[in-house]
Amino acid sequence: MTNNLPLVMPVVAALLVDGAGKLLLQQRAEGKHHAGLWEFPGGKVEPDESPEAALARELNEELAIEVTPDALDPAAFASVSHGSRHLLLLLYRCTSWQGTPRAIDAAAIGWFDPTELDRLPMPPGDRMLVERLRARGRA
């Protein structure tokens, strides 16, 4: 019997919120899938990592900030088909980190008021996360 189920890939993302309530998003670099679109920073969970540890690692790699796993609060999730893979997107809210975020692996970063998110071009999974946050009154 063959297994026709898609490969489920857990992906973590951060809803970084500053003291004024603005949200950090990064713009995907040229040459990458979804280039030019704005997304929540994060990435894939490796087989030996917890989602929180993976997100702390990704935020350090992508933004040069230090986040402790206990500073991450689950905020929303989304499930999106992506070809032969199925992405399970786990979004964590974070209001505490060390360092100043910098665009290391992105074309740009920006701080946005939650009301500005509708005008930003985003990948489908990130757009779904925004809708889930809005439904819960969190963005």
N, C-alpha and C positions, 0 to 999 in steps of 0.2 A: 504494500500500500504506500502511495506517495503522499507526502505532506505538502499541500498547496497553501498552507498558511503563510502569510508574510512574516519576515523576520521583524520582531519587535525590538526597537532600539530606544532605550531610555536616554533622554536628553534633558539636561538641567539648564535653567535660565534664572537670572536675577532681576528682580524688581528693586533696583537701587533707588532709594528715596532720600533726598537731601533734607536739610532742616526747613526749607521753604516749601516742601511738598512736591518738588520737581523730580521727574523720573529720568534716569540715564538710559539712553539707547545708543547703539552703535550702528554705523552704516557699513554694510558688507563691502569688502574691497573688490576692485575690478579683478576679473579672472576667477572669481568664486561663484558657486551656485547662488542665485538671488543677488548678484552684484548690484550695488546701489540702493538696496532696500534697507530699511531701518529695522533693527531687532533688539530684543533683550539680550545682554551678553550672557554667554554660557557655552555649553558644548556637551559632548558625549560622556556618558558614564562608562568608565573602564570596568572590566569584569571584577577586579579586586577592590573596587571603591564603593562606598556608600554614596547616595546622591549628594549629600551635603559636602562630603570630602571632595567629590568631583567638582562641585560648583566652586568651592574655595580654591581649588587648583586652577580651574578655568579662569576665574576672576584675576588671579595673580598673573597667569600667562597672557591674558588679553588686555588687562587694564593696569597691571602693576600695582594692585592693591591687595592688602592682606585682610582676609575675612575668616573668622573662626566659624566652624560649622554650627556652633550653638547660637550664632547671631542670625541664622537663617530660619525664617518662619514660613511654612507652606502657605501659599497664597491661592494658587489655582493650578489646574492641569488641563491639557488638551490632548486629543488623540487624532493624528492626521496620517492618512495614507500618503506614501511618497514612493511611487514605483513599486518595486518588490519589497520595500521596507515599510514598516509602520512605526511612526515616531510617537512615543509617549513623552510629551513635553511636561516637565515638572517646573513650575514657577515658584520661586521663593522670594519673599519680601525681606529686604535688608536695609537697615537704617544706620548701621555701625560698621565702619571699616577703618583701616589704617592706610594712609597714603592718599595721593591725589590721582584720580583716574586719568589715564593717558591712553590714546588710541595706538596700541601696539600692533594688533592684528586686524585693524579695521581702517576704512578710508577716513572716518571721522567719528567722534562721539558728540553727543549733545544732551543738554538738560532741557526737558520739556514739561510744560504744564500738562496735567492729564487731559485737559480739553483740547490740546494740540494733536493728540495721537491720531485722530481721525484723518488729518490732512497728510500724514506721513505714509509713503508707500512701504508696506510691510509684507513679509512672507505670510502665507496663509495660516501657519501655526501661531505666529505671533499675533496676527489679527484676531484669531480665535481666543487667545489668552486675554487680549484687551477686552473683548466682548464679555468673557467670563468675569473679569474683574469689575466691569461696569454693572453687570447683573447683580453682583454682590455689594455694590457701592464702594469698591476699593480703588477705583481709578477714575 
